[in-house]
């Protein structure tokens, strides 16, 4: 079956960096658009970034976060720089053959990785 496993979350100070990884198995990775979403306490899950042959970013992270993928390793990454306390959330990776920003089009989801940014 399909599995998406995130890693790399943790507790960091504002202004520092963190890299999330998401290892996929059980699917033809290169055929999917991979996305990152996040959900902060008390808020709805929101789009962060996606990558197919192109990349797309939410305005709130543009210029600070970079999404990349290694199809040979079936892994997608999210490099997060200049982290802010408002970036604190559970981060999820997901795979879709549909539209990158639309959550309901995503077929598979990881279990989530907590990122906490202290001020």
C-alpha positions as CSV (number, residue, x, y, z in Angstrom):
1,X,0.0,0.0,0.0
2,X,1.0,3.6,-0.3
3,X,2.9,5.2,2.5
4,X,4.1,8.7,3.0
5,X,6.4,9.2,6.0
6,X,7.5,12.6,7.1
7,X,10.6,13.3,9.2
8,X,12.7,16.3,10.3
9,X,10.3,18.2,12.5
10,X,11.2,19.6,15.9
11,X,11.5,22.6,18.1
12,X,13.6,25.5,16.8
13,X,14.1,29.2,17.5
14,X,12.7,31.9,15.3
15,X,15.0,32.9,12.5
16,X,16.6,29.5,12.2
17,X,16.0,26.7,9.6
18,X,14.6,23.2,9.4
19,X,14.2,20.7,6.6
20,X,11.4,18.3,6.4
21,X,11.5,15.1,4.3
22,X,8.8,12.9,3.1
23,X,9.6,9.4,1.8
24,X,7.0,7.8,-0.4
25,X,6.5,4.1,-1.2
26,X,3.9,2.1,-3.0
27,X,3.3,4.6,-5.8
28,X,4.9,5.7,-9.0
29,X,6.4,8.8,-7.3
30,X,7.4,10.7,-10.4
31,X,3.8,10.7,-11.7
32,X,2.4,12.6,-8.7
33,X,2.4,16.2,-7.7
34,X,3.7,16.4,-4.2
35,X,2.4,18.9,-1.7
36,X,3.1,20.2,1.8
37,X,0.2,21.4,4.0
38,X,0.2,22.5,7.6
39,X,-2.3,22.8,10.4
40,X,-1.9,25.1,13.3
41,X,-3.8,24.6,16.6
42,X,-7.4,25.8,16.2
43,X,-7.0,26.5,12.5
44,X,-7.8,24.7,9.3
45,X,-5.2,22.8,7.3
46,X,-3.7,25.1,4.7
47,X,-1.6,24.8,1.5
48,X,2.1,25.5,1.9
49,X,3.9,24.4,-1.3
50,X,3.7,21.9,-4.1
51,X,6.0,20.5,-6.8
52,X,5.4,18.8,-10.1
53,X,7.6,20.0,-13.0
54,X,7.0,23.4,-11.4
55,X,6.8,24.7,-7.9
56,X,4.0,26.7,-6.2
57,X,4.1,28.4,-2.8
58,X,1.6,30.0,-0.5
59,X,2.3,33.7,-0.2
60,X,3.0,33.3,3.5
61,X,6.1,31.2,2.8
62,X,7.3,32.5,-0.5
63,X,10.9,33.5,-0.4
64,X,11.5,31.5,2.9
65,X,10.6,28.0,2.0
66,X,11.8,25.8,-0.8
67,X,10.2,22.6,-2.0
68,X,12.2,20.0,-3.9
69,X,12.0,16.4,-4.9
70,X,14.3,13.5,-5.7
71,X,12.4,11.1,-7.9
72,X,15.2,8.5,-7.6
73,X,14.7,8.4,-3.9
74,X,10.9,8.9,-4.0
75,X,11.3,11.8,-1.5
76,X,10.1,15.3,-1.3
77,X,11.7,18.0,0.8
78,X,10.7,21.3,2.4
79,X,13.5,23.5,3.3
80,X,12.2,26.1,5.8
81,X,14.4,29.2,6.4
82,X,13.8,32.3,8.5
83,X,11.2,30.5,10.6
84,X,8.6,32.5,12.5
85,X,6.5,31.5,15.4
86,X,3.5,31.6,13.1
87,X,5.0,28.7,11.1
88,X,4.3,26.5,14.1
89,X,2.0,23.7,12.9
90,X,1.8,20.0,12.1
91,X,3.2,19.7,8.5
92,X,1.8,17.0,6.2
93,X,3.0,15.8,2.9
94,X,0.6,14.5,0.3
95,X,0.4,13.2,-3.2
96,X,-2.1,14.2,-5.9
97,X,-2.7,13.5,-9.6
98,X,-5.0,16.6,-9.5
99,X,-4.7,20.3,-8.7
100,X,-1.8,21.2,-6.5
101,X,-3.6,23.7,-4.2
102,X,-6.8,21.8,-3.7
103,X,-6.7,19.5,-0.7
104,X,-9.6,17.3,-1.8
105,X,-7.7,16.2,-4.9
106,X,-4.9,14.7,-2.8
107,X,-5.0,10.9,-2.8
108,X,-2.5,10.1,-0.1
109,X,-1.4,11.8,3.1
110,X,1.4,11.3,5.6
111,X,0.9,11.2,9.3
112,X,2.3,14.7,9.9
113,X,5.4,16.1,11.6
114,X,5.3,18.7,14.3
115,X,7.2,21.9,13.8
116,X,7.4,24.3,16.7
117,X,9.1,27.7,16.4
118,X,9.8,29.6,19.6
119,X,10.1,33.4,19.8
